[in-house]
Amino acid sequence: AQRVTQPEKLLSVFKGAPVELKCNYSYSGSPELFWYVQYSRQRLQLLLRHISRESIKGFTADLNKGETSFHLKKPFAQEEDSAMYYCALSAGGFSGGYNKLIFGAGTRLAVHP
Amino acid sequence: EPEVTQTPSHQVTQMGQEVILRCVPISNHLYFYWYRQILGQKVEFLVSFYNNEISEKSEIFDDQFSVERPDGSNFTLKIRSTKLEDSAMYFCASSEVTSSNEQFFGPGTRLTVL
């Protein structure tokens, strides 16, 4: 079964603290993993995808196929990082743009001053 | 920067009524999707659409649901006879024809069924 698990509903940290938002997936094939972010009153927007291996707004995420994880990390959280973060899996690998996204339940990150 | 747009932002309807949710995908995108999010739950895939036909649909997308691309710009989701449990946020998304599956989301339509 294809599944994405985000175990934490809420992660509350102080500004400057490291952040790790956990994501585990279940998929037998070759997955494509994404992190989407939703700031207050804004739309879902792509933050990271594992194939690009880039750092966006200081966030990184590494796909660990052995642990079936794609945790999102940032060494020093900022108040503007406060948002809802969704991990998503695209089943079917890199076969094109029609693959559905399977979302985790989301983690709300709250960064306090 | 081009964006996916959705109308209306909020729709209130009576149980049993038909509703049509509208989306304008990004103009050069060819894949279109509908997702929904019931309050407090996950974002769930409903349907994907390409080349004027459904590519894939979930078990949620039963005979009460239909999608259409009536012209070159709009992409609609119709619910024929709404139920209370259809109350949710409905998101439209679109993506290009590339090897990347980056999907661009609209702001959503909040559907409230009374």
HADDOCK unambig.tbl for C-alpha pairs under 7 A between the chains (distance, minus, plus):
assign (segid A and resid 42 and name CA) (segid B and resid 107 and name CA) 6.68 0.50 0.50
assign (segid A and resid 43 and name CA) (segid B and resid 105 and name CA) 6.58 0.50 0.50
assign (segid A and resid 43 and name CA) (segid B and resid 106 and name CA) 6.27 0.50 0.50
assign (segid A and resid 43 and name CA) (segid B and resid 107 and name CA) 4.65 0.50 0.50
assign (segid A and resid 44 and name CA) (segid B and resid 105 and name CA) 5.92 0.50 0.50
assign (segid A and resid 45 and name CA) (segid B and resid 104 and name CA) 6.82 0.50 0.50
assign (segid A and resid 45 and name CA) (segid B and resid 105 and name CA) 6.78 0.50 0.50
assign (segid A and resid 94 and name CA) (segid B and resid 99 and name CA) 5.60 0.50 0.50
assign (segid A and resid 94 and name CA) (segid B and resid 100 and name CA) 6.60 0.50 0.50
assign (segid A and resid 95 and name CA) (segid B and resid 99 and name CA) 6.24 0.50 0.50
assign (segid A and resid 96 and name CA) (segid B and resid 97 and name CA) 6.79 0.50 0.50
assign (segid A and resid 96 and name CA) (segid B and resid 98 and name CA) 5.96 0.50 0.50
assign (segid A and resid 96 and name CA) (segid B and resid 99 and name CA) 4.71 0.50 0.50
assign (segid A and resid 96 and name CA) (segid B and resid 100 and name CA) 6.48 0.50 0.50
assign (segid A and resid 96 and name CA) (segid B and resid 101 and name CA) 6.40 0.50 0.50
assign (segid A and resid 97 and name CA) (segid B and resid 31 and name CA) 6.60 0.50 0.50
assign (segid A and resid 97 and name CA) (segid B and resid 95 and name CA) 6.12 0.50 0.50
assign (segid A and resid 97 and name CA) (segid B and resid 96 and name CA) 6.40 0.50 0.50
assign (segid A and resid 97 and name CA) (segid B and resid 97 and name CA) 5.74 0.50 0.50
assign (segid A and resid 97 and name CA) (segid B and resid 98 and name CA) 6.12 0.50 0.50
assign (segid A and resid 97 and name CA) (segid B and resid 99 and name CA) 6.45 0.50 0.50
assign (segid A and resid 97 and name CA) (segid B and resid 100 and name CA) 6.34 0.50 0.50
assign (segid A and resid 97 and name CA) (segid B and resid 101 and name CA) 4.61 0.50 0.50
assign (segid A and resid 98 and name CA) (segid B and resid 31 and name CA) 5.98 0.50 0.50
assign (segid A and resid 98 and name CA) (segid B and resid 48 and name CA) 6.77 0.50 0.50
assign (segid A and resid 100 and name CA) (segid B and resid 45 and name CA) 6.59 0.50 0.50
assign (segid A and resid 101 and name CA) (segid B and resid 45 and name CA) 6.77 0.50 0.50
assign (segid A and resid 102 and name CA) (segid B and resid 44 and name CA) 6.98 0.50 0.50
assign (segid A and resid 102 and name CA) (segid B and resid 45 and name CA) 6.95 0.50 0.50
assign (segid A and resid 103 and name CA) (segid B and resid 42 and name CA) 6.59 0.50 0.50
assign (segid A and resid 103 and name CA) (segid B and resid 43 and name CA) 5.93 0.50 0.50
assign (segid A and resid 103 and name CA) (segid B and resid 44 and name CA) 6.98 0.50 0.50
assign (segid A and resid 104 and name CA) (segid B and resid 42 and name CA) 6.37 0.50 0.50
assign (segid A and resid 105 and name CA) (segid B and resid 41 and name CA) 6.51 0.50 0.50
assign (segid A and resid 105 and name CA) (segid B and resid 42 and name CA) 4.67 0.50 0.50
